[in-house]
Amino acid sequence: MVTLLLDSAHLEVVLSVTEHALSFRRQNIVIDRSAIVRVQLTDDAWTWLRGVPDPGTYLPVAVAMGSWKSSSGRDLVLIRRRKPSVVIDLDGHPEFERLVLTTSHGLALIQALRLDGTDKPEDVAALATGAIAVIPAHAKKPRARKPTAS
């Protein structure tokens, strides 16, 4: 899964050696924060694929990595299996219209984008830790006590 670094001005998608090879990219992807229009979480990133790999690697339900060319523009796709993913819509980026990334830190990315960034790039998971308390759905609510009669 990709590593996402965020500072006050940029989001950087840091690729592993394998991701560089399968996506046919030599460099990481740097995006201005101002170009980010919308961020969405998804459990099935495969439904967000549009177009054809150009260049890229595609093995159905296993891996999709690289640039995807469609009539609406280019998308950067880095999908592994059926894992939680994030879809980032862009406006004004010179290369891509959308990023579809498999990452377990999608919620942390959304939380970190709401915060004022620092000048030093930091991992989004570290930025969002403790920023917003998340209560698990299975957690029990405290029961209200009945007033005692005196």
Secondary structure, 3 states (H helix, E strand, C coil): CCEEEECCCEEEEECCHHHHHHHCCCCCEEEEHHHEEEEEEECCHHHHCCCEEEEEEEECCCEEEEEEEECCEEEEEEEECCCCEEEEEECCCCCCCEEEEECCCHHHHHHHHHCCCCCCCEEHHHHHCCCCCCCCCCCCCCCCCCCCCC
